[in-house]
Amino acid sequence: MKNSFEGQIAMVTGAASGLGFVVAKRLYNEGVKLVMIDQNEEELHQAALQLPGTNALFAMDVSNEQLVKQAVAAAVTALGAIDILVNCAGITGITAVKSHEAATADVQKVFNINFFGSWYTSKYVLPHMLANNYGRILHFASIAGKEGNAGMLAYSASKAAVIGMTKVQGKEYADTGITVNALAPAVIRTALVDAMPADQVKYMTDKIPMKRCGTIGEVADIATYIVSPRNSFTTGFVFDLSGGRATY
């Protein structure tokens, strides 16, 4: 059993910005060696400059299975292992459309990144974790995957699929030293939220019993615990980060 993050290697998708970068930075500060993946090459390199010594960068689309397979193989060859996988890469797709108006191509695109991207990375990382009898996988889901947001069929359904996968994988690898969990945030206070009209933010936060958005620090805190050696007896679980909005 590993007792700390010392010497551990984490692969983080969507790591160039947003919550992916927040989690990557926190793990970096804990001494974890980073493998950062993001579709935006320029933002990825800019993010890496803020985390000197980042060990591997892959500018790629996580919905491309062959690229994911190659990236995992290259990272393991270079660094020897992947102890932690955090899947933050995701898109909302076209929103404010009812189900019968949703474009098939858009729904498929959202599923390809949000669900298949998370499955591909875990599919190719898991054999290496099994070989080491240790691993921590965190899939970012959403409150939308639990409750369903009207006008967001693609996003809500894809995050529900991520939750289902988490429960399956948690059971499948429960006796191997590997934990697989998900995190379901509500609205998190980011630059994107700060740029929204005040009445829009109020509409979103009014659904949250705490009457506020979550903070990026709170995301980093709980994500870091989930992928830490201390989280050794919780798997297949969806951690709440909704200020009381979801209680199941």
N, C-alpha and C positions, 0 to 999 in steps of 0.2 A: 504494500500500500504506500503510495506516495504521500508525503506529509506536507508538502508545500508546492508552490509553483516553480521552484528552482529547477532549471534545466528543461522545463516543459516547452513544447512547441504547439502553437495554436494556428489553425487556418481559419480566417475570418472572411466571409464573403460580403460584398457591399461595403467594403472597408474604407473606401475613399471619402465618404461623407456620411452625414446623418448619424443614426444610431450605430451603424457598423463601425464608423471611425471612433465614436465614443467608447465602444466596447474594446476595440483594438488598442486604443490609447491606454485604457485602464489596465488591460492585461500586460501591455508593454511596461507600464510603471510597476507592475508586480514582478517584472523580470522574465516574463515569458518571451520566447523567440517567436516572431511573427511571420506568417505566410499570408499576405494580403491579396485578395482577389476583388476586382471591380471591372465593370465594363468600360468605364471612363478612364482611358489611359492617362490623360493629362492630370485629372484630379487625383488619380492613384499615386502618381509620382510626387505631386505636391503634398499629399498626405504623408507619404513615406519620408519626405524631407523633415517633417515635424517629429518623426520617430526614428532618429539616427540609428543605424545598425539593423534596421528591418532586414530580415534574412532572405525573403523571396517575394517578388511581385509578379502577379499574373493579370494582365489586362485582357479580359476575356468575358464571354457571355456564358453564364452558368447553365443556360438551357441547352448548350451544346455538349452532349454527353462525351464525345471523344476528347474535346478540349479539357473537360473536367478530369477525365481518366488520365490524360497526359500530365496535367498540372499536379495531381496527387502523386503520381509516380515520380515526377521530377522533384517535388518537395521532399518526399521520403528518401530519395536517393541522395539529395544534397544534405539533409538535416538528420536523417536516421529514423525519424518517427513523426507521427502527428498524434499528440496526446489530447488535443482539444479541437473541436469543430464548432464554429458558431455561424449559423446561416442567417445573415441579415439582409442579403440581397432580395429586393422585392419591388414590385410596382403596383399601383392601384388600377391602372388601365383607365378606360373611359368611364366616368361616373355620371351620376344624375340621369341615368337612363333606366327605364323599367325592363324587366326580364325579356319581354317580347320585342323590345327595341334594341337589345344588346347585339353587337356585331359578333358573329361567330369567330372571326379572326382575332378580335380583341380578347375574347374570353380565352381562346387557346393560347394567346401570347402571355396573358397573365398567369395561366396555369403552368405554362412552360418554365417561367422564371420562378414563380413563388413556390409551386409544388415540385415540379420535376427537377428544378435546380437544386432544391434541398435534398431530394432523394438521390440525385446523381452524386453529390458530394459525399453524402453518408454512405452510399453504396460502395464507393471506392476507398473511403477512409476506414470503414469498419474492418476489413480484413487485416489491416495493419494494427488497429487497436486490439483485435482478437489475438494477434500474434504476441502482443505485449501484456495481455490480460489486464488492460487498463484503457479507459477512455472516457471522455466527457463530450457529449453532443448536445447542443442547444439550438433548437429551431425557433426562429422568431415567428410567432403566430400573430393574433390580433383579437381584440374584443369582438371585432366583426365576424371572426370565425366561430364565436360562441353564439352571438345574438343575431347576426345577419343585419347588415345596414341596407336599408331600402335605397335603390339606385346604384348599388355596388355589388351586383351579382357575381362578377368575375372575382373581385377581391375577396368578398366574404366566403364564397365557396372554395376558393383556393386555400384560404387560411384554415377553413374547416378541414380540408384535406390534409393540411400540415398537422393539425391536431390529431386527426385519425392516425396518421403515420407515426407520430410520436408515441401514441399509446401502443401501437403494434410493435415498434422497435424496442420500446421500454420492456415489454414482456419477452421479446425474443432474445435479448442480450442481458437479462437481469442477473444471470448467474455467472457472468464473465468478467466482472470488474468494470463494465462499461455502463454508464447511465445515459439515458436519452430523455431529455425533457424539453418542454416548450415554454415560451413566455408570451403572454397575451396582454399587451399594453392597450390602454385607452389612448386618449390624446396626450401626447408628450410635448412639453414646451420647447420647441425648436425655433430656428430662424424662420422657417416656413409658417409656423403658427403665429409668430410675432408679426408677420407681414399681413396677416388676415384682418379683415374688418372686426372691430370690437364686438359687434352684434353676432357675428359668425362664431367667434370664440365663446361668447356667452351661451349660445345655443348648444355648443358641444359640451361645455363644462357643466351646464345645468343638469345634464344626465348623470353627472358624477356626484355621489353623495358628499365627497369632500369639497365640492364646488371649486375645483382648480384642476389644472393640467398636471400631469406628472413632470418631473424634471429629468434632464439627461443624467444627472448625478444619481438619481434613484434607479434609472435603467442600468447604469454601470455597476451600481452596488449589487443589485439582485442577480444580474447576469454573471458577475464575477463569482458570486457564491455558488450559483448553479453549476459552473464548470470547475469549481475548486475540488480538491481532494476531500474537503469537509462534507461535501454533499455526496455521501456514500450510501444512503439508504432511501433515496427518493428517485424513482425512475418512472417513465411513462406518464409523468404528471405535467399539467399545464399550470404554471405559476401565474398568479393574478398580479396585475400592475394597473389597476383601474380605479383606485380610490374608492372602492366599495361598490362599483357598478356591477361587477360580476362576483357572485358569492358562491359559485359552484365550480 
